[in-house]
Amino acid sequence: MTRVEFVQPDGEPVVVEGDVGQTVMSVAIGNAVPGIVGECGGQLSCSTCHVFVDESCRELFGEPDEFEDEMLDGTAAPREEGSRLSCQMVVGEAPVVVRVPETQY
């Protein structure tokens, strides 16, 4: 199990555990984390799983591919450095910290 921390817009952390190999989105949905919708079920077609990856763990996930990069241009919350779609982020053994945006719609 890996620790995944979802910092809510008000600054409060929601800390859950996920299995290695799960996406950050599936960890969030499986633990009813507020603010992560995942409307398309992780098919890279809705942008409702947008998160801001903490600088401390960005190297764990690399850069978004061209399809994710294009989807990030259409997120409801403005794109920032560290913006990713959590359906494209696979959990490893290292802890993960992401910030949840104010809105997904």
N, C-alpha and C positions, 0 to 999 in steps of 0.2 A: 504494500500500500504506500501511496505517496500523498503527502500533504499538499493541498491546493487551497490557497487563500484568495478569496474574492472580496476585494475592498469595495464596499458599496459607495454610492455617490456622497453619502453623508460622512464617509470616513470610517464607518464601522466595518470590521472584517467579518466575513463568514468563512470559517475554516472547516474544510471537509477532507475526506480521504478518497482517493481514486486508485484504480488499478493501473499498473504500468501497461501501456498500450492503448488505454482509453484516450479519447480526445478530451480536451478541457471542457468542451461543450457537453459531452455525455456525462462527465463527472458533475457538472453544474445541474443538468436536467435531472439526473438520478438522485441528487441530493436537494432538489427543490430550491436551488439558489436563486434569490430574487434578482431580476434584471437580465437574466439570460433566457431568451425566448427559444431560439433554435427552430423557428417556424418551418423550415424546409427539411428538418431532420438531419442536417449535416451534409446536404448535397451541394453546398457552395452556390446557392441560388437566392438567398434572401437577406443576408447581412444582419440578421437579428441576433447574432451571437458575438457581436463586436465587443472586444475588450482592449484595454491598454496594458500591455505587458510591462511589468516592472523592470527597470534597467538591470537589476541584479540577476535576472534570469533570461534576458533576451537572447543570449548566445545559445541557449538550449534549443531554440526553435528556428534559428536562421531567419532568412528573409522570406516574405511571401512570394509565391510564384506569380506569373503574369495574370492568371485568372483571379486569384485572391486579391492581387493588387488592384485590378480593375473593379472588383466588388467593393473594396475599401473606399473607393472614390464616391460611392453612393450610400454610405452609412448615414443614419439619422443624426447621430452625434458627430461633430466635426472630427475628421481624421487627424491624428497626432502622431508624433514619433512614438513607436511602440504599438501602434494600432495593428491588430490582427483579428481574424475571424477564428473564434475558439474551436470551431469544427475542423480546422486545419492544423491544430496544435496537438501533437501526441505526447501524452505524459510519459516521462521516463522515471528514473529513481530519485532525481533531485526535486526538492520542493519547488513549487510554482507560486508566484504572486502576480495577480492581475487586478486591474481596477475596472469596475463596471461603469459604463457611461450612464449619464442621466436618463437617456431614452434609447430605445431600439427602433422606434417608429417615427 
